[in-house]
Structures are given as structure tokens and as C-alpha cells.
Amino acid sequence: MTANLVLDINLATDEQIGANGISLRDLEELAPRVKQLHAELQEKRRTKVLPFFDLPTDTAASEAAKAIAADLSKSYDNLLVLGIGGSSLGAKALFSGLCHPLHNLLPKEKRGGMRLFFPDNADPVTFSGILDAVDLEKTAVAAITKSGGTAETWSQMLVLRERYARLGEGAFDQRVVAVTDPEKGALRRVATKAGWRTLPVPPAVGGRFSVLTAVGLLPAAAAGIDVDGLLAGAADMVRRCESDDLFQNPAYLAAAVLYLMDTKKGRRIDVFMPYADALRETSDWFVQLWAESLGKTKDVGPTPIRAVGATDQHSLVQLLMEGPNDKFTTFVRVDAPNVDLPLSKGWEDQGDVAYLGGHSMHELLNVEHQATAAALAQAGRPSMTIRLPRLDAHGMGQLLMLWEIATAFAGPLYGVNPFDQPGVEAGKKFIGGLLGRAGYERYKSELEQRSPKPDWVV
């Protein structure tokens, strides 16, 4: 039987850190709202308004993604994953979290899947560098955009269309898989006309909640990740979060702690700090999920910050210890490593080194987490810790679903809709205007009226 993720909030409580911590009473006072919001979320789940809850048990969708991934793997070595934001961050988190750290450098028989490349940004230096490194004959393309019209993704598609044309007629069409809305959008229209293989993104699942759709599952399966284990872990977390008891529901408890730290203790900066290099990209995924879901026009929204232990003990922790007391840290640690390295005894005449002998590298990493959390607590700086039994597909599924449910719960706690992003749309309109998109002329005019004054440019 697989083990469950554990959430430990001890070092966020007043019992451990005094007045800077939250009290049992603070949490108990939330109980009526918790029960109300839980009932509302479960009703939205029942009526399919929030289908992300049930993605882990959507067998048809996962089997379709796995089938296309298996087919691609037979013919191609590389997969270019074109997407940005929610169409990329989840897949990157899965790839870095569950594959060998140098997956793309391993020989085919050792890596167990395709090599994955994530151009993500519309940066010509990065994209041309990837194209320099891969053989397009052996490269497939996953074009991922829920709306079907993402400018950055289409810019990459336009470059690739021209490059693949050099390989002969149909070379591009036979290599592309479109992951997009099932009915509408430019990508859906183009894919249908060209006869590309396609996978749907459920219309009611927002991009930042889409990691367990084909958006994340196609790249994961192509890389050789255990998709079934991932979904099983997520399903286990959904079941744990079906309780309206705050102390039996880890996602609600995590959200409640962060909400109370913000609204009662003035901690509007949330530091997400896993003690595992493999979870660096998960930090980026969390930042988008938390920021884009909760940062809304009502002057609402904590600011998430990405960190990695133990690396950022040598940079950010100084600020956390002695800087403005407006931050809350969420640590993530892995109890049992997939790989560990023993530290042999040596240089025993050097006291600064000798004490390390006989321990292991993973032990050092987890002791560093424990010590950092304790030092912060001693200084009255609160934190909580998520413990993963192992960093495997099941554990990753639990972790991702915990934060998706926590975000869905935190939104109504703050009184905002966690599933929209109106602030992102304004910039897209200006992009259209500046690049000559039909119907967007007025946005270009608005920008021209705000032309920089020379007096303010040095």
C-alpha cells in the first residue's frame, strides 16, 4: 500500500512560535465557513462546474494520451512541447520531478522514453538553440494551447512549419499532435483541416489546473513516466479532501494556514521551498497556480516566491530570518530518497569536515531542512512542511492535487474567483494591437498615446 503525503503545521502555531503563529481558535473559527465552502465546492464538482476534481479517474482521457505517446515513441526520439504558462509548467514539473535529472542525455535504452524539450518562451535564442540540437527527422511536436490562439506557441509553430517543409511534403503534419479545446479556437480549426492528431482539453478545466489532462499526460507518457501511478496519487488526495473537517483535509488546512497568515498576521509573501532539485519546476508551477488564481482586483492575493533548499539557504534565508517579517515558508521534503550517496569518513583531522562522515547526502539535505525550519521558528518566523514519503509518480500526484484543491478552496476564502485571470487578458489585447491583429487597432492607439516622454528616459 502506498503511503500518504503528510502536512505538518506545528511551526505555524502559537504553541511553537508565540504571537507570530496562528492559534487553534483561529482555525476553529473558520469551521463554519469551511463547511459552507466545502458544500459549495462539492456541488460544483457534482454538476461538472469543477471537473478538475475528477480528472484522476478519467480513464478514457488518460488512455488516449498514453496511446498517442506510445505511437510517437515508436517513430521519434524527441518531442518538442510547445506551450506556455499552464500549457507548459505542469508538464515541466512532471518531467523534472519524475525523470532522471539528465534524462535527455541518457541513451534511449536507459531513459525509457522520448527526450522532451520545452521552448516555453518566445525567445529566439532558446528556440533556435533547441532546433540546432535536435534532428527534426526524429522529432515530433506537441502543440498545446487551451484557447488555441496563444501567440508564443503559434510563433514557434510558424518557425517549425517552415523548417519541416524542407523535409518534404507532409513532414510537419504527420509529426504534430494538437492539444486544445475540443471544438473551438485556431489550433482546433487548423488541426482539423490538416488532419493532425488531437487530444482535447476539457473546456471547464483552466490552464493552470490542467496538468492531469492531456496537457501534462501526453508529455509525461512520452517521457516514460508512470501516468497511472500519478493519477492514482491524485485520486487518493481527492478522497482525503472529501471531508469538511479542516483537520482531516490537508488541502483545506494548507489553504487555511496561508489565508490566516495573510489576513491575521500580515504575511502576504508565500515562499515555496522544496528540499529537492527535482521539485524546482514544481515551485514554478505552484507560483503560477497561487498567483494567477488569487491575485485579483480587490487588493487581494499573496505573493508566491520560488526557492529551493538547500541552495537558497545561501541567499534567500538571510532575508527570511532577519528581513521584514511578512513571509511564510512552505517546505517540501522527501522522506525516502530514490537515490542516496553515503559520505565516507575522511579528513578526520579537520573538525569542519569530519562530522559529515558516516552520514549520507540525503540525510544532510533533510537535516538542513530541519535546521532551517527550527532556526526560523526560533526567530519567530512561521513555516509548515509537506512531507512526501517518496518522490515518485504517486507522491507527485498527491502533491499537485493537494495544491489544486487548496487553491480552489482559498479563492472563496478570499472572496475571489480562483478560476479566471482577467488581468492577463489586457496585455494580450495590447500584443494584438502592436502586431497588427485585425480588430485590435484601438489598443495600439491607446499605447501610442502613452508614448514615453524623453525627459523620463536616461
N, C-alpha and C positions, 0 to 999 in steps of 0.2 A: 504494500500500500504506500502511495506517495505521501510525503509529508507536506504539511501546510506552511505557508508563509506566516510569520509572526510579526505583530506590531507591538512595540514596547514604547509606551508614553511616559514611563517613570520620570525621566529627566525633563518633562514638560510640566510637572506638577509642583504645587506649592510645598508639598511634603518634602520634595527633594531640593528645590532651588529657592524656596522662600517666596517673597512677594511677586517676583517676576514670573512665577508659574501659575497655571490655572488650577482651580480647586475642584473637588468632587461636586461641590454645589453648583459651580459654573456649568458643568456637564449635565447635572441632573435638571437644571432649569431649562435646558434645551429639550428635554424629553418630550413634552407635548408637541413641539414643532417637528421633532424627529418623526414622531408617529404620523403626524399630518402629512409631512413631505414624503415619507415612505409610501403612504397610501396613494398619494398623487403619482409618484414615480411608477408604482406597480400597476396603476390603472393605465398610465401611458404605455407601459410595456405590454399590458394585455391587449390594448387597442392598436398596437403596432405603431404608435407615435414615436416610440423609442426602441427601434428594433436592434440597436447595438447589443442589448442585453442577451439576445437570443442568437447572435452570430456564432457562438461556440458550438451550437447544436445544429447549425445549418449544413447538414452533411452534403446536400446536393451542390452547394456553392464551393465547399472545400474540395470535393471530388473533382469538380470541373477545373479548378485551378491546378490541382495536382496532375490531372490528365494532360493539360496543355504543357505544364512544366516538364513532365516526363517526355513528351513528344519533342519539345525543344532540345532537351538534353541529348537526345539520340543524334541530332544533326549538327548541333552547335556547341562550342566550348564557352562562349561568352554571352552575357546578357547585359545590354545597356538598359538600365532602369531610368526612364525619363519621367520626371515628376518633381514637384517642389512642394514644400510645406507638408501638409497632411498626406500628400501623394508620394512622399519620399521618406519622411522621418521615421515612420513606423517600420517600414521595410529595412531601413538602415539600422534601427535598433535591434531588429531580429538578426540581421546579418552579423553585426559586430558582437552581439550578445551570445550567439549560439554557434557561430562558426569558428574555426581555427583563426587566431589573430592574424596570421599571414595566409589565409585561405587562398587568395588569388595567386600566390607564389608557389603553392604546392603542385606537384604533378597530378594529373587527372585522377589516377587511381587512389591517391591519398586524400584528395579533398572531398570526394563523394558527391560532387555536384558541379554546376557551372560556375565560372568566375563571374562575379557581379561587379558592375561599375555604376556609380550613382553621380552623374554630372550635376544634378540638383540645380545649381545656379546657372544663370545665362551668362557665364563668364567664358569668353572665347579662349582664354589661355588654358583653363582647365579642360574645356571640351575638346579643343584641338589636341591637347596632350593625351587625352584618352584615345582619340582617334589615331594618334601616332603609335599607340601601344598595342592596339588590337588589330587582328586580321578580320576585316569586315566579312570575308567569305565565311568565317567561322563564328559570326556574331549575330545574335537575334536582338530584337528591340521590344521592350515593354513600354508602351506609351500610356502613361497614367495621368488622367485628369478627370475629376468627377464632373466638372462643369463642361468639359470638352473644349474649352477655349482659352486655357492658360497660356499666356504669351511666352513665358520662358520655355515651356515644353514644346510649343509649336516652333519656336526659333530653332531648337535642336532638331526637330523633325524636318524642317526645311533644309538644314545642312545635310542631314543624313539622306534625304531623298535624292539630292544631287550626287552625293558620294556613291550611294548604292547603284545609281543609274550607270555608273562606269563598269559595274559587274555584269550588266546585261538586263534585258527587259524582264520585269517581274521579280528581280532580285530583292527589292525592298518589300514588295507586297507579301512575299512568302515568308519573310522574317519578322513581320510586325504582329504583335498582339496588342489590341486596344483595350484598355481597362477604363470604363467610363460609364456615364448614365445609360440605362438600358434603352432609352427612347430618343433623347434629345441631345443637342449640342453638336458642335462642328466635328468633333472626333467621331461621334457615332455616325454622323452623315457620311463622312469620308470613308470610314471603315466599312460601312455597308456597301457603298458604291464600289470600293476597291476589292471587296471580298476578303478583308482581313479577318483573322480570328479575333474574337472579342470575349470579354468577361464583363459582367455588369457590376456597377457599384450601386447598392440599394439607394434609391433617391432620398430616403429618410435618414440615412447614415451620413453625418457630416464628415468632412475630410479628416479632421483630427481624431475622429472616433473610428476610422476605417481600417485600422491595422489588421483586424481579423476578417476583413473581406478580401477579395482578390487583390486589392491594393497591396496588402502585405503578404498574403498567402502565395501568390504566384511567384514573386521573387524568393520567398522562403523555401518553397518546394523546389524551385530551380537550383538553389544552393545546396540542397540535400538536408534541409532542416526537418525535424520531426514535427510535421504540421499537426498530426493527430494528437501528439503529446501536448503541443502548445494549446490547442483548443480544449483539451481535457483539463488543463490547468485553469484556463479562463472559466470553463463551466463550473469547476469546483469553487472558484471565487464568487461567481454569480450565486451559487447555492448558499454560500456562507453569508452573503449580503441580502438574503431574503428575510432576515429578521429585522424588526423595528426596534430592537433593543440595542442601544448605542454600544453597549459593552460586549455584544455578540456579533457586531457588524464592523469588520476592520475598515472598510471604505468609509463608512459614515463617521467612525471615530477619528480617522485621519483628517477628514474634511472638517469635523467639528473642532479639533485641536487647532488647525490652521486658522479657521474662522475666528475662534475665540482669541487666539494670539494676536490677530489683526485688530479686531474690534474692541477687545477689552485691554490688551496690553500694548497696543501701538506698534506691533511688529508686522509691517506691511511688506517686508522683504523675505521671501522664502528661498532658502538655499537648499538645493537638492544635491546631495553629496554621496554617491556610491563609492565604496571602497573596492572597486574592481574596474580595471581598464575596459573590460568588455561591456560595461554599462555606461560608457561615455556617451554613446549615441542615444541611450535611453534617457539621459539627462536632457539632451536636446529635444527629444520627443515630449518629455514632461513640460519643458518650458513653453513649447507651443500650446500644448493642451491647457495648461493652467492660465497662461497669459491671454490667449485669444478667447477662451471661454468666459473668463471672469472680469477682464478689463473692459469696462463699459462706461457709457457717458455720465453715469451718476456719481462720478468721482469714486468709483468702486474698482477694486482689483488689486490684489497683492502682486508684487513684482517678483517673478521667479528668477533665480540665478543658478547657473550650472557650475558645479565644482566636481572634482574627482579626488578621492583620497588614495594614497597619502600625498599625492603630488601637491595639492593645494594647501597642505599644512605648511608648505614653504612659501606661501603667498597670501591667500585669502584668509587663513585662520588668524593671522595677526589682527586683521580688521574685525573678525568675528569676536575675538577675545576682548579687544580694547577700544574698538571704534564705536560709533553711535549704536546705542542699544536698541536697535529697531529691526533685528533679524531673528529668524527662526530657522533652525537647521534640521533637515530630514536626512538622516544617514541611511544607507542601504549596505548591508554586509552579507557575505555568503558564508554559511557555517562550514560546509564541507566542500573543499575545492575539487575541481575536476582534475587538476594537476597541481602538485606541490613539489618544492625543491628543498631538501634538507640542507641546513647550514652546518658544515663540518667545523670541527674545532680547529682553531688556528690563531696565530699571533697572540698566544695566551699571555705574553708579557705586556700586551697593550690593553689596559683596562677599558679603554673606549671601544674596543672591538671584541674582546674575549667573551663577554657576556652573551653575545649572539650565538656562539657555537652550541650545538645541541638542539637548537630550535629549528623552525622551518620558515620559509619565506611567507607562506600563507598565515602562519601564526603571527609573524611580525606585522603583517598588514592588519589583521584583526585586533591585535593589541594596540596598534596605532589608532584605530577607530575608537577602541575603548578608552584610551588615554585622552584623546581629543574631546570626546563627549564628557569625560569626567572633568577635564580642565575647564571646559565651557560651563559646566554646572557649578563648579567651584566659584566661578566668576559671576554667577547668577544669570548665565546665558542659556536659554532653554533649547532642547532638542528632542527628537524622537528617533527611533531606529526601526527600520524594517529589516527583518532577518529572513533571508532565503535559505532553505535547507541545502539546496544545490542550485547552481546556475545552469539549469537545463531547460528543455522546452516547457515542461510542466510548471517549473518555477517562474519562467518568464511569462507564461500565460496568466498566472496568478497576479504577478506584479502589474502587468499592463491593464488587466481588467479592474484591479483594485483602484487604480488612478482614474480610469474612465468613470467608474461608478462614483468615486469620491467627487469628481468634477461635476457630474450630473446632480449630485446632492448639494454641493457647495453653491451652485448657481442660485437656486431658490433661497438658500440661507442668506445670500447677499441681496436677494430681490432682483436678480438679473436673469436673462435667458442665456444659458451656457452654450446654446447650440447655434447662435448666429454670430456674425462678425461684421457689422455694418461699417466699422472703422477701416476695414481693409478695402472696401469697395470704392471709397473716394479716390484712393491712389490709382486703382485700375482705370478709372474714368480719365484721369489726367494722362495716363500712359496712352490710352486710346487716342486722346486728342493730340498729343505730341507726335504720334506716329502716323497720323492721318487716317484714323479709322472713321469710316462713314457714320455720320450721326453724332460724332463726339467733338464737333468743331467748337462748340461753346466752351468746352473745358480747356482747349488750347487758348482761347481768348481770355479766359479767367487767369490763366497762368501768365500770359503776356502782360496783363495789367499789373501783375506783381513783379515785374522785372526788377532785378537787383539794382539799387542805386549805387553809382560808382563811389560815392562818399563812404559807403559802408563795406567796401571791398578793399582789402590790403594786399 
